Amino acid sequence: MGNSNSSENTRRSNWKLFKVIGKTENSGYTRYHLSDYVTYSNGNYKHVDFDTRVVGTNGAIALAGFLVGYPALERFDFPREGYYVKIDLEQTRNLNSGYEFSGFSSSAVKVVGKEEIDSDGNVSIMAATRDLCEEIIECRQRYARAAEYSRWVNQTQAWTSWDMPPPPK
């Protein structure tokens, strides 16, 4: 019998925010250069690699998305220079620095914002992206459901205390 609360049974996320400062196109993958170090099993490196081939698992996910009418290449917004990504260091800690994340099913790397520069040279940092907006909308919907449930509970308690007949003798 083991301890059911051990760290093996629960996986915690350790997200860290990075700015993409450049990229290198290679055969079959793209290396994104980051503003800070990512912890891998073989050391700390300032890059993350993405598999750009649409074969194997990537191809199956893209094909399934296409067949159900989901735009396959909109599933993941590949980073560009100036974008901000959050990376789960708990997952990368178990991977080699040469691991190629899938742009179609990566749970360890997420694009969260971008830095936009207009024609006058003004910088708008962290302009919201689709994923970030969806997270905000989901949080607001959860809050609205919780408030609705709370109102319902308060009403049912009020009805219970005032509208119930007296107990039989």
N, C-alpha and C positions, 0 to 999 in steps of 0.2 A: 504494500500500500504506500502510495506516495502522497505528498502534500498536493492537494488539488489547487492550491493558490500559487504554485510555483511559476516562475517566469517562463517555463516551457509551454504552459497552457494558455498564457495570455500574451499577445503580441501588442506592444505599444508602438505608437508612431512617434517619430522624432523628426518633425518637419523643419527644414531650414530654407530660407529664401536666398536665391542666387540671381545675379544679373548675368545674362548671356552677353559676353563681350566679343565674340567672334565664332566662326565655324570653319571647319575644314571638310570638304567633300572627299570621300574616299570610295573605293569600289564596294558597293553594297551597304555602306553605312555612312552616317554623317557624325562628325565629332563636334560637339558644341563646347566652346571654351567659356569657363565660368569665372566670376569675380572672386570666388573663395574656394577652399578645398572641400572635396567630397571624400568621405571616409569609405574606403573599399577594404576588402580582406587582405589585399597585398600592398596597402599604403594609402596615402592621401594624395589625390590628384585634382587638378582644376579643370576637369572635363567630364562630360557624360556623352555616351555614344548611342545613336538610334539606328536601328536596322531600317534601311530605306527600300529594301526589296519587298515586293508583294508576292511572296511565295511562302509555302509552309503554313504556319499558324496565322501569319499576317494575311496571306492570301485567302485562307478559309474565312477569317473574320470579315475581310473586305467583301468577299463573294456573298457571304450570308447577309451582310448589311445591304448590298446591292439588290439581292433577291427580294428582300422585304421592303425595298424602297427607301432605305436609309442611305444618304449620300456618304459613300465609303470614306472619302478623304476628308470629310468634315468631322469625323469622329475625334480626331486629335489635332490640335493646332500646333504644328511643329514650331519650335522656338526660332526666333530670328534675333539678330543682333539688337540689343536694347530691350528685349523681352525679359520679364522676371519669371523664374520658375521656382516651385517649391519641390524639394527632394526629401524623401523619407530616408534618413540616414540609417535607420534600423534595418531597412531592406538592403541598402547598398553595402552596409558593413559585412554582409554575407556573400557579396558578389565580387568578382574580379574586376579590376579597372577596365578591362577590355570587353566587359559584358555589353551587349547591344540591346537596349530597351526597344520594345515594340511601340511604334507610334499608334497602334490600334488597340492595345490592351495594357498599357503601362499603368500600374497603380502606384509606382514609386516616384514618378516625375509628372508634375502638372504645371501647365502654363497658367499663371495667375494674373499677369498684367503686362503692360508694355509701356515703354517710354516713347512718346511721340514728340517730334520736333516740327513745328509749323514753318511756313516759308520765311517768317521773320526771325527764326532762330529761337523762339520761345519753346521751353521744354514743359510738357505736360507729363508728369511722372505718374505711373500706375494707372493709366486709363483703363477702365474696366473691360474685361473680356467676357465672352459668353459664359464660360464656366463660373467665373466669379459672380456674375449677375444671377445665374441659376441658383447658386448657393444662397445668395441673399434672399431670393424669392422663396426658396424652400424653407428657410428659417422663418420668414414672415408668415408663410402658410401654416407652419407648425405652431407658431405663436397664436394665430387666429383660431386654430382648432382647439388649442389648450384653453383659450379664453372662452370659446363657445361651450366647451365641456364644463368649465368652472361655473358659468352662468346656469347651465342645465342642472348641475349638482345643487347649486344654491336654491334654484326654484323647487326642485324635488324635495329638499329638506324643509323648505317653507311649507309646501303642501302637506308634507307628512306631519308636521307639528300642529298645523291649524285645522286641516280638513279631515283628519281621521276621527271616526266615531269613538266614543269612550269604550273601554274594554268591557266585555260582558261580566255580570256578577255571578 
